[in-house]
């Protein structure tokens, strides 16, 4: 039988990995958080986290996924970028994070969008501006996800 201490260590580790997921896109932040909640539910107390907790956290998980995958692209589009820049932002975050870790998540979308827009428009200044907008959108999305993670953890501890 798994002891409560081991379960809590796993829960805290899952929470920590969720926060690392903010800067490492290969780590699914909100799903890791939910895995920690599930560990608590199944191994500590199956009554504390009610149906509404699970419904709302599931909805938040979907919204977080949308923010995660589309914030940079939406910012690029609003700055005048093409639909290609939308997808370049997501691809840049993934590819660059493999080589540069957390820095790649920030640099990648900017570089990929800049290159796509420079090729498309042949205008360095406009491509650079769209790349910067992508970077701002990504950082904004990251801050929203940070707030989501903190709010879910606070709610979790209030309930238990």
N, CA and C atoms as a LAMMPS dump frame, in Angstrom:
ITEM: TIMESTEP
0
ITEM: NUMBER OF ATOMS
480
ITEM: BOX BOUNDS ff ff ff
-5.0000000000000000e+02 5.0000000000000000e+02
-5.0000000000000000e+02 5.0000000000000000e+02
-5.0000000000000000e+02 5.0000000000000000e+02
ITEM: ATOMS id mol type element x y z
1 1 1 N 0.836 -1.179 0
2 1 2 C 0 0 0
3 1 3 C 0.884 1.245 0
4 2 1 N 0.493 2.238 -0.789
5 2 2 C 1.229 3.488 -0.89
6 2 3 C 0.882 4.362 0.314
7 3 1 N 1.894 4.923 0.933
8 3 2 C 1.644 5.765 2.1
9 3 3 C 1.19 7.164 1.663
10 4 1 N 0.531 7.84 2.558
11 4 2 C 0.045 9.193 2.295
12 4 3 C 1.212 10.133 1.974
13 5 1 N 2.329 9.948 2.65
14 5 2 C 3.498 10.798 2.401
15 5 3 C 3.969 10.659 0.959
16 6 1 N 4.045 9.432 0.46
17 6 2 C 4.479 9.197 -0.92
18 6 3 C 3.48 9.819 -1.895
19 7 1 N 2.202 9.675 -1.597
20 7 2 C 1.171 10.267 -2.459
21 7 3 C 1.326 11.779 -2.504
22 8 1 N 1.554 12.415 -1.35
23 8 2 C 1.727 13.866 -1.321
24 8 3 C 2.989 14.296 -2.055
25 9 1 N 4.048 13.516 -1.973
26 9 2 C 5.271 13.828 -2.727
27 9 3 C 4.985 13.797 -4.222
28 10 1 N 4.223 12.797 -4.654
29 10 2 C 3.861 12.697 -6.073
30 10 3 C 2.973 13.872 -6.478
31 11 1 N 2.01 14.224 -5.634
32 11 2 C 1.116 15.348 -5.935
33 11 3 C 1.914 16.636 -6.089
34 12 1 N 2.802 16.912 -5.142
35 12 2 C 3.62 18.132 -5.197
36 12 3 C 4.531 18.108 -6.426
37 13 1 N 5.081 16.945 -6.758
38 13 2 C 5.925 16.832 -7.955
39 13 3 C 5.111 17.119 -9.218
40 14 1 N 3.892 16.621 -9.279
41 14 2 C 3.034 16.9 -10.428
42 14 3 C 2.71 18.39 -10.528
43 15 1 N 2.463 19.026 -9.399
44 15 2 C 2.21 20.474 -9.392
45 15 3 C 3.453 21.223 -9.89
46 16 1 N 4.62 20.832 -9.408
47 16 2 C 5.869 21.487 -9.833
48 16 3 C 6.099 21.297 -11.336
49 17 1 N 5.853 20.098 -11.836
50 17 2 C 5.998 19.842 -13.269
51 17 3 C 5.01 20.68 -14.078
52 18 1 N 3.817 20.905 -13.527
53 18 2 C 2.832 21.75 -14.207
54 18 3 C 3.386 23.163 -14.393
55 19 1 N 4.05 23.702 -13.366
56 19 2 C 4.631 25.037 -13.494
57 19 3 C 5.803 25.037 -14.471
58 20 1 N 6.574 23.963 -14.501
59 20 2 C 7.644 23.869 -15.495
60 20 3 C 7.074 23.827 -16.911
61 21 1 N 5.848 23.294 -17.03
62 21 2 C 5.181 23.247 -18.326
63 21 3 C 4.91 24.615 -18.923
64 22 1 N 4.957 25.65 -18.1
65 22 2 C 4.79 27.005 -18.635
66 22 3 C 5.934 27.373 -19.569
67 23 1 N 7.127 26.875 -19.279
68 23 2 C 8.288 27.223 -20.096
69 23 3 C 8.802 26.063 -20.946
70 24 1 N 8.352 24.865 -20.681
71 24 2 C 8.707 23.703 -21.499
72 24 3 C 7.424 23.167 -22.129
73 25 1 N 7.17 23.489 -23.394
74 25 2 C 5.894 23.105 -23.997
75 25 3 C 5.679 21.588 -24.119
76 26 1 N 6.726 20.803 -23.915
77 26 2 C 6.544 19.35 -23.972
78 26 3 C 5.872 18.818 -22.701
79 27 1 N 5.827 19.642 -21.662
80 27 2 C 5.151 19.254 -20.426
81 27 3 C 3.744 19.848 -20.422
82 28 1 N 2.73 19.019 -20.376
83 28 2 C 1.351 19.519 -20.4
84 28 3 C 0.943 20.061 -19.037
85 29 1 N 1.022 21.356 -18.856
86 29 2 C 0.867 21.979 -17.539
87 29 3 C -0.452 21.668 -16.83
88 30 1 N -1.578 22.045 -17.39
89 30 2 C -2.847 21.822 -16.692
90 30 3 C -3.166 20.326 -16.558
91 31 1 N -2.908 19.481 -17.564
92 31 2 C -3.126 18.044 -17.346
93 31 3 C -2.269 17.465 -16.206
94 32 1 N -1.045 17.957 -16.04
95 32 2 C -0.219 17.509 -14.913
96 32 3 C -0.833 17.942 -13.59
97 33 1 N -1.357 19.155 -13.567
98 33 2 C -2.036 19.648 -12.373
99 33 3 C -3.252 18.766 -12.058
100 34 1 N -4.012 18.453 -13.086
101 34 2 C -5.192 17.6 -12.891
102 34 3 C -4.8 16.191 -12.445
103 35 1 N -3.651 15.718 -12.903
104 35 2 C -3.164 14.413 -12.445
105 35 3 C -2.883 14.46 -10.945
106 36 1 N -2.343 15.589 -10.479
107 36 2 C -2.128 15.76 -9.036
108 36 3 C -3.446 15.762 -8.28
109 37 1 N -4.449 16.44 -8.829
110 37 2 C -5.777 16.446 -8.212
111 37 3 C -6.353 15.027 -8.171
112 38 1 N -6.175 14.29 -9.261
113 38 2 C -6.679 12.911 -9.326
114 38 3 C -5.975 12.019 -8.302
115 39 1 N -4.661 12.22 -8.148
116 39 2 C -3.929 11.443 -7.131
117 39 3 C -4.552 11.682 -5.758
118 40 1 N -4.819 12.93 -5.445
119 40 2 C -5.44 13.249 -4.162
120 40 3 C -6.808 12.574 -4.062
121 41 1 N -7.597 12.704 -5.101
122 41 2 C -8.956 12.162 -5.095
123 41 3 C -8.961 10.638 -4.894
124 42 1 N -8.091 9.944 -5.592
125 42 2 C -8.128 8.481 -5.551
126 42 3 C -7.336 7.863 -4.404
127 43 1 N -6.354 8.594 -3.876
128 43 2 C -5.514 7.99 -2.844
129 43 3 C -5.599 8.65 -1.471
130 44 1 N -6.207 9.848 -1.394
131 44 2 C -6.277 10.526 -0.105
132 44 3 C -7.725 10.69 0.339
133 45 1 N -8.534 11.382 -0.47
134 45 2 C -9.914 11.675 -0.073
135 45 3 C -10.766 11.833 -1.324
136 46 1 N -11.672 10.894 -1.534
137 46 2 C -12.49 10.94 -2.751
138 46 3 C -13.759 11.778 -2.59
139 47 1 N -13.884 12.496 -1.484
140 47 2 C -15.066 13.326 -1.246
141 47 3 C -14.792 14.83 -1.339
142 48 1 N -13.591 15.256 -1.084
143 48 2 C -13.278 16.686 -0.973
144 48 3 C -13.464 17.441 -2.296
145 49 1 N -13.09 16.822 -3.384
146 49 2 C -13.188 17.473 -4.694
147 49 3 C -14.481 17.003 -5.352
148 50 1 N -15.477 17.849 -5.352
149 50 2 C -16.793 17.473 -5.86
150 50 3 C -16.904 17.544 -7.373
151 51 1 N -18.085 17.254 -7.849
152 51 2 C -18.364 17.225 -9.289
153 51 3 C -18.078 18.574 -9.945
154 52 1 N -18.466 19.67 -9.286
155 52 2 C -18.232 20.993 -9.873
156 52 3 C -16.753 21.301 -10.017
157 53 1 N -15.948 20.835 -9.095
158 53 2 C -14.507 21.018 -9.201
159 53 3 C -14.002 20.363 -10.475
160 54 1 N -14.418 19.135 -10.725
161 54 2 C -13.95 18.396 -11.899
162 54 3 C -14.494 18.992 -13.193
163 55 1 N -15.721 19.454 -13.182
164 55 2 C -16.292 20.072 -14.385
165 55 3 C -15.546 21.36 -14.711
166 56 1 N -15.382 22.211 -13.711
167 56 2 C -14.731 23.504 -13.955
168 56 3 C -13.268 23.326 -14.322
169 57 1 N -12.551 22.439 -13.651
170 57 2 C -11.139 22.244 -14.01
171 57 3 C -11.001 21.645 -15.411
172 58 1 N -11.943 20.828 -15.822
173 58 2 C -11.911 20.284 -17.189
174 58 3 C -12.122 21.391 -18.218
175 59 1 N -13.061 22.278 -17.951
176 59 2 C -13.298 23.411 -18.848
177 59 3 C -12.061 24.314 -18.888
178 60 1 N -11.491 24.567 -17.73
179 60 2 C -10.287 25.4 -17.657
180 60 3 C -9.141 24.74 -18.423
181 61 1 N -9.048 23.42 -18.36
182 61 2 C -7.999 22.713 -19.077
183 61 3 C -8.144 22.947 -20.583
184 62 1 N -9.359 22.87 -21.093
185 62 2 C -9.587 23.102 -22.519
186 62 3 C -9.245 24.552 -22.88
187 63 1 N -9.694 25.502 -22.059
188 63 2 C -9.39 26.91 -22.319
189 63 3 C -7.889 27.176 -22.266
190 64 1 N -7.206 26.539 -21.327
191 64 2 C -5.763 26.688 -21.205
192 64 3 C -5.058 26.151 -22.446
193 65 1 N -5.537 25.032 -22.951
194 65 2 C -4.979 24.459 -24.177
195 65 3 C -5.124 25.451 -25.333
196 66 1 N -6.283 26.08 -25.429
197 66 2 C -6.509 27.046 -26.497
198 66 3 C -5.583 28.252 -26.35
199 67 1 N -5.445 28.759 -25.131
200 67 2 C -4.538 29.888 -24.883
201 67 3 C -3.115 29.49 -25.249
202 68 1 N -2.726 28.307 -24.805
203 68 2 C -1.373 27.817 -25.025
204 68 3 C -1.037 27.748 -26.511
205 69 1 N -1.952 27.246 -27.286
206 69 2 C -1.658 26.99 -28.691
207 69 3 C -1.964 28.151 -29.631
208 70 1 N -2.751 29.104 -29.183
209 70 2 C -3.163 30.132 -30.117
210 70 3 C -2.811 31.568 -29.737
211 71 1 N -2.303 31.821 -28.534
212 71 2 C -2.02 33.199 -28.109
213 71 3 C -1.003 33.883 -29.024
214 72 1 N 0.096 33.234 -29.311
215 72 2 C 1.122 33.833 -30.168
216 72 3 C 0.59 34.057 -31.574
217 73 1 N -0.091 33.06 -32.09
218 73 2 C -0.624 33.162 -33.448
219 73 3 C -1.666 34.251 -33.585
220 74 1 N -2.524 34.377 -32.586
221 74 2 C -3.55 35.428 -32.616
222 74 3 C -2.884 36.797 -32.587
223 75 1 N -1.869 36.955 -31.759
224 75 2 C -1.146 38.238 -31.701
225 75 3 C -0.486 38.534 -33.048
226 76 1 N 0.073 37.53 -33.686
227 76 2 C 0.697 37.723 -35.002
228 76 3 C -0.342 38.148 -36.034
229 77 1 N -1.491 37.507 -36.02
230 77 2 C -2.557 37.849 -36.966
231 77 3 C -3.048 39.276 -36.739
232 78 1 N -3.217 39.659 -35.485
233 78 2 C -3.707 41.021 -35.173
234 78 3 C -2.708 42.09 -35.591
235 79 1 N -1.447 41.718 -35.632
236 79 2 C -0.412 42.681 -36.034
237 79 3 C -0.256 42.722 -37.553
238 80 1 N -1.079 41.96 -38.268
239 80 2 C -1.019 41.972 -39.727
240 80 3 C -0.333 40.77 -40.331
241 81 1 N -0.045 39.78 -39.519
242 81 2 C 0.608 38.582 -40.024
243 81 3 C -0.329 37.704 -40.837
244 82 1 N 0.252 36.839 -41.61
245 82 2 C -0.521 35.915 -42.442
246 82 3 C -0.972 34.713 -41.622
247 83 1 N -1.784 33.865 -42.238
248 83 2 C -2.175 32.638 -41.538
249 83 3 C -0.955 31.747 -41.323
250 84 1 N 0.036 31.874 -42.182
251 84 2 C 1.272 31.113 -42.001
252 84 3 C 2.002 31.501 -40.729
253 85 1 N 1.905 32.779 -40.354
254 85 2 C 2.566 33.22 -39.128
255 85 3 C 1.893 32.628 -37.9
256 86 1 N 0.595 32.404 -38.011
257 86 2 C -0.152 31.785 -36.921
258 86 3 C 0.44 30.412 -36.597
259 87 1 N 0.643 29.609 -37.629
260 87 2 C 1.178 28.256 -37.434
261 87 3 C 2.677 28.282 -37.163
262 88 1 N 3.378 29.265 -37.718
263 88 2 C 4.821 29.381 -37.477
264 88 3 C 5.102 29.642 -35.995
265 89 1 N 4.237 30.398 -35.341
266 89 2 C 4.428 30.687 -33.914
267 89 3 C 4.392 29.41 -33.089
268 90 1 N 3.401 28.564 -33.347
269 90 2 C 3.286 27.306 -32.596
270 90 3 C 4.464 26.379 -32.908
271 91 1 N 4.792 26.26 -34.175
272 91 2 C 5.901 25.389 -34.581
273 91 3 C 7.228 25.9 -34.017
274 92 1 N 7.415 27.209 -34.03
275 92 2 C 8.65 27.791 -33.498
276 92 3 C 8.836 27.497 -32.022
277 93 1 N 7.751 27.56 -31.262
278 93 2 C 7.834 27.268 -29.826
279 93 3 C 8.279 25.836 -29.589
280 94 1 N 7.744 24.922 -30.361
281 94 2 C 8.077 23.503 -30.181
282 94 3 C 9.503 23.218 -30.62
283 95 1 N 9.858 23.639 -31.833
284 95 2 C 11.175 23.319 -32.386
285 95 3 C 12.301 23.953 -31.564
286 96 1 N 12.196 25.234 -31.276
287 96 2 C 13.264 25.912 -30.552
288 96 3 C 13.393 25.429 -29.112
289 97 1 N 12.284 25.021 -28.498
290 97 2 C 12.382 24.536 -27.116
291 97 3 C 13.182 23.242 -27.029
292 98 1 N 13.205 22.481 -28.101
293 98 2 C 13.999 21.251 -28.113
294 98 3 C 15.492 21.547 -28.048
295 99 1 N 15.899 22.688 -28.595
296 99 2 C 17.31 23.029 -28.645
297 99 3 C 17.74 24.034 -27.571
298 100 1 N 16.831 24.928 -27.213
299 100 2 C 17.195 25.995 -26.282
300 100 3 C 16.447 25.932 -24.951
301 101 1 N 15.642 24.909 -24.759
302 101 2 C 14.88 24.783 -23.517
303 101 3 C 13.89 25.919 -23.368
304 102 1 N 13.752 26.463 -22.159
305 102 2 C 12.768 27.52 -21.92
306 102 3 C 12.974 28.759 -22.799
307 103 1 N 14.222 29.089 -23.078
308 103 2 C 14.5 30.236 -23.932
309 103 3 C 13.926 30.014 -25.338
310 104 1 N 13.94 28.787 -25.793
311 104 2 C 13.413 28.469 -27.117
312 104 3 C 11.93 28.729 -27.266
313 105 1 N 11.199 28.6 -26.163
314 105 2 C 9.764 28.847 -26.188
315 105 3 C 9.488 30.327 -26.44
316 106 1 N 10.394 31.164 -26.012
317 106 2 C 10.233 32.605 -26.212
318 106 3 C 10.817 33.027 -27.563
319 107 1 N 12 32.532 -27.885
320 107 2 C 12.696 32.92 -29.108
321 107 3 C 12.064 32.281 -30.34
322 108 1 N 11.675 31.027 -30.239
323 108 2 C 11.175 30.273 -31.389
324 108 3 C 10.019 30.912 -32.13
325 109 1 N 8.934 31.257 -31.431
326 109 2 C 7.823 31.888 -32.15
327 109 3 C 8.235 33.18 -32.849
328 110 1 N 9.035 33.989 -32.177
329 110 2 C 9.497 35.239 -32.787
330 110 3 C 10.266 34.951 -34.075
331 111 1 N 11.245 34.046 -34.003
332 111 2 C 12.101 33.767 -35.162
333 111 3 C 11.287 33.178 -36.311
334 112 1 N 10.462 32.178 -36.031
335 112 2 C 9.688 31.546 -37.107
336 112 3 C 8.726 32.535 -37.755
337 113 1 N 8.038 33.321 -36.948
338 113 2 C 7.092 34.297 -37.505
339 113 3 C 7.848 35.368 -38.289
340 114 1 N 8.944 35.844 -37.74
341 114 2 C 9.749 36.848 -38.445
342 114 3 C 10.166 36.333 -39.823
343 115 1 N 10.682 35.106 -39.877
344 115 2 C 11.142 34.542 -41.147
345 115 3 C 9.979 34.382 -42.127
346 116 1 N 8.867 33.836 -41.659
347 116 2 C 7.697 33.643 -42.532
348 116 3 C 7.228 34.981 -43.095
349 117 1 N 7.133 35.98 -42.235
350 117 2 C 6.625 37.278 -42.685
351 117 3 C 7.638 38.037 -43.544
352 118 1 N 8.91 37.854 -43.278
353 118 2 C 9.922 38.509 -44.106
354 118 3 C 9.913 37.919 -45.515
355 119 1 N 9.797 36.605 -45.593
356 119 2 C 9.703 35.953 -46.904
357 119 3 C 8.434 36.407 -47.628
358 120 1 N 7.35 36.491 -46.892
359 120 2 C 6.056 36.841 -47.496
360 120 3 C 6.008 38.301 -47.951
361 121 1 N 6.474 39.215 -47.103
362 121 2 C 6.301 40.639 -47.401
363 121 3 C 7.547 41.305 -47.979
364 122 1 N 8.701 40.703 -47.785
365 122 2 C 9.982 41.309 -48.171
366 122 3 C 10.201 42.641 -47.448
367 123 1 N 9.556 42.796 -46.296
368 123 2 C 9.649 44.037 -45.522
369 123 3 C 10.181 43.687 -44.128
370 124 1 N 11.466 43.979 -43.913
371 124 2 C 12.112 43.626 -42.654
372 124 3 C 11.395 44.247 -41.467
373 125 1 N 11.081 45.549 -41.558
374 125 2 C 10.469 46.267 -40.452
375 125 3 C 9.1 45.677 -40.084
376 126 1 N 8.284 45.397 -41.081
377 126 2 C 6.957 44.83 -40.822
378 126 3 C 7.083 43.418 -40.236
379 127 1 N 7.978 42.619 -40.794
380 127 2 C 8.185 41.253 -40.292
381 127 3 C 8.659 41.285 -38.845
382 128 1 N 9.556 42.213 -38.535
383 128 2 C 10.058 42.348 -37.172
384 128 3 C 8.934 42.75 -36.223
385 129 1 N 8.099 43.687 -36.642
386 129 2 C 6.971 44.144 -35.831
387 129 3 C 5.988 43.005 -35.547
388 130 1 N 5.705 42.205 -36.552
389 130 2 C 4.801 41.064 -36.366
390 130 3 C 5.442 40.041 -35.439
391 131 1 N 6.747 39.825 -35.574
392 131 2 C 7.467 38.912 -34.679
393 131 3 C 7.407 39.37 -33.233
394 132 1 N 7.582 40.67 -33.006
395 132 2 C 7.496 41.223 -31.644
396 132 3 C 6.081 41.037 -31.094
397 133 1 N 5.074 41.277 -31.917
398 133 2 C 3.682 41.073 -31.48
399 133 3 C 3.455 39.626 -31.072
400 134 1 N 4.058 38.702 -31.802
401 134 2 C 3.961 37.282 -31.469
402 134 3 C 4.566 37.022 -30.095
403 135 1 N 5.713 37.61 -29.85
404 135 2 C 6.395 37.457 -28.564
405 135 3 C 5.54 38.004 -27.425
406 136 1 N 4.948 39.158 -27.625
407 136 2 C 4.076 39.75 -26.605
408 136 3 C 2.858 38.861 -26.364
409 137 1 N 2.274 38.327 -27.437
410 137 2 C 1.134 37.42 -27.295
411 137 3 C 1.497 36.156 -26.536
412 138 1 N 2.682 35.627 -26.813
413 138 2 C 3.117 34.424 -26.11
414 138 3 C 3.297 34.692 -24.622
415 139 1 N 3.963 35.786 -24.297
416 139 2 C 4.191 36.117 -22.885
417 139 3 C 2.865 36.377 -22.18
418 140 1 N 1.952 37.052 -22.858
419 140 2 C 0.621 37.268 -22.292
420 140 3 C -0.104 35.958 -22.03
421 141 1 N -0.021 35.045 -22.985
422 141 2 C -0.639 33.722 -22.808
423 141 3 C -0.017 32.971 -21.647
424 142 1 N 1.312 33.088 -21.504
425 142 2 C 1.998 32.421 -20.405
426 142 3 C 1.539 32.982 -19.059
427 143 1 N 1.352 34.277 -18.994
428 143 2 C 0.887 34.898 -17.745
429 143 3 C -0.541 34.458 -17.41
430 144 1 N -1.385 34.36 -18.429
431 144 2 C -2.756 33.877 -18.203
432 144 3 C -2.719 32.447 -17.661
433 145 1 N -1.88 31.611 -18.253
434 145 2 C -1.779 30.226 -17.778
435 145 3 C -1.209 30.159 -16.367
436 146 1 N -0.267 31.027 -16.036
437 146 2 C 0.274 31.075 -14.672
438 146 3 C -0.845 31.399 -13.682
439 147 1 N -1.664 32.375 -14.018
440 147 2 C -2.79 32.738 -13.155
441 147 3 C -3.758 31.566 -13.02
442 148 1 N -4.016 30.873 -14.12
443 148 2 C -4.907 29.704 -14.094
444 148 3 C -4.355 28.635 -13.158
445 149 1 N -3.068 28.325 -13.283
446 149 2 C -2.467 27.291 -12.437
447 149 3 C -2.545 27.671 -10.962
448 150 1 N -2.199 28.899 -10.668
449 150 2 C -2.238 29.347 -9.266
450 150 3 C -3.667 29.298 -8.736
451 151 1 N -4.623 29.772 -9.522
452 151 2 C -6.025 29.769 -9.079
453 151 3 C -6.525 28.357 -8.823
454 152 1 N -6.183 27.418 -9.695
455 152 2 C -6.629 26.03 -9.495
456 152 3 C -6 25.406 -8.256
457 153 1 N -4.734 25.695 -8.016
458 153 2 C -4.079 25.145 -6.829
459 153 3 C -4.661 25.758 -5.553
460 154 1 N -4.903 27.056 -5.576
461 154 2 C -5.516 27.699 -4.406
462 154 3 C -6.889 27.089 -4.152
463 155 1 N -7.693 26.95 -5.2
464 155 2 C -9.023 26.355 -5.056
465 155 3 C -8.931 24.935 -4.49
466 156 1 N -7.971 24.167 -5.004
467 156 2 C -7.739 22.796 -4.525
468 156 3 C -7.479 22.798 -3.007
469 157 1 N -6.556 23.67 -2.563
470 157 2 C -6.209 23.689 -1.14
471 157 3 C -7.346 24.243 -0.285
472 158 1 N -8.164 25.121 -0.818
473 158 2 C -9.325 25.6 -0.08
474 158 3 C -10.307 24.455 0.132
475 159 1 N -10.488 23.64 -0.896
476 159 2 C -11.445 22.528 -0.791
477 159 3 C -10.977 21.407 0.13
478 160 1 N -9.671 21.17 0.159
479 160 2 C -9.207 20.048 0.97
480 160 3 C -8.954 20.514 2.376
